[in-house]
Amino acid sequence: MTRFSIPDGSDFTLANLPFGIFSTAGTAHRAGIRVGDFVLDLATVADEVGFDFDSTVLSVPVLNDFIALGRAKTSAARAQVKSWLEKQVGEPVDEQHFHRIGEVSLHLPIRIGDYTDFYSSIEHATNVGRMFRDPENALLPNWRHLPVGYHGRASSVVVSGTPIRRPIGQVVGSASQSPGFQPSERLDFELEMAFVVGKDSELGEPVDIADTEEYIFGMLLFNDWSARDIQRWEYVPLGPFLGKSFASSVSPWIVPMEALEPFRVRGPEQNPEPLPYLRTEENANYDIELSVAVNDRSVCRSNTKYLYWNIRQQLAHQTSNGCNVRVGDLMASGTISGQRPDSYGSLLEITDNGKSGDFLQDGDTVTMTAHAGTGKHRVGFGDVSGMVLPARVISR
């Protein structure tokens, strides 16, 4: 058995053990678990040792079939791996099962059938409302009664490290009433977290909020790139479209909910009290520290605990009309902002819509990180990053 060490400050302690999809020069896409600076090859371990399920689900290029086994089996597999790693001696995990992180390629970990983007931070919604509507009535009347959201584009969700092409769209300039078709000049990031649906529901059958935890497999870090000038022209009356759908980036590691259990906290007070189908009595938020850097310069720090609408409420509302969810569906939080300017989760807020700073330039790299806890109890998500590439203009 190889004796590995986990560096101080690592996101990937034995308290974490997140799942992802990786490949090497000699292996096809397959399931792995991140441990410190290594990836444990679950498919190879399963071939030699076996788990109590058909291990072929670990040798395919997405985690959907593994997740579909259910929380009981996926949690048991993770617990078994943890017990092997804690002992290190006399257990079946050996040096041949590990790959150094620098020697592997990481891939989108799930096949995303559908993607919903929510608008769950009251600070973010208030900041945006003050900019574009009545500053004294920043929140629309429905906002405190339901988790506002829209159906996003799953095909353009990409894994961390994928370059992002500046989008082109209709933009109305300050001196014109008519739009032009041009590259976005107000490209932005949005600091978000997302959860992965871990269980199918039935069409026409709402998921009771008491049962929502059964349907949430894990979480990952999410950057919902936004073209603010395209978005502003198009969003009335039906909401975001081309200003959002060109790209969203996710971290490659899905942190299972059991790893986040120690970091549950109570969320902000909800006033008025939600309708019964949205009520959660216990701690349903998570204390996860978030940060964003542009070209290695820190621009904001926030925390998932600020979310007004938590992930259980998001899922309950999504299915409340009978809409069914499927394994691998993705639901993102919307921009997560705090009360201070240094905790705002988008350049739209940080720059006051461009009045005190610039939006993203070609060549900029945005890197987001997230973690909970410290030391050997630290549970992190790694990072999600992307470089902005120039627009590809088609001449006519």
Secondary structure, 3 states (H helix, E strand, C coil): CCCCCCCCCCCECCCCCCEEEEEECCEEEEEEEEECCEEEEHHHHHHHCCCCCCHHHHCCCCCHHHHCCCHHHHHHHHHHHHHHHHHCCCCCCCHHHEEEHHHCEEECCCCCCCEEEECCCHHHHHHHHHHHCCHHHCCCCCCCCCCCEEECCHHHEEECCCCEECCEEEECCCCCCCCEEEECCCEECCEEEEEEECCCCCCCCCCCHHHHHHHEEEEEEEECCEEHHHHHHHCCCCCCCHHHHCCEEECCCEEEHHHHHHHEECCCCCCCCCCHHHCCCCCCEECCEEEEEECCEEEEEEEHHHCCCCHHHHHHHHHCCCCCCCCCCEEECCCCCCCCHHHCCCHHHHCCCCCCCCCCCCCCEEEEEEEECCHHHCEEEEEEEEEEECCCCCCC
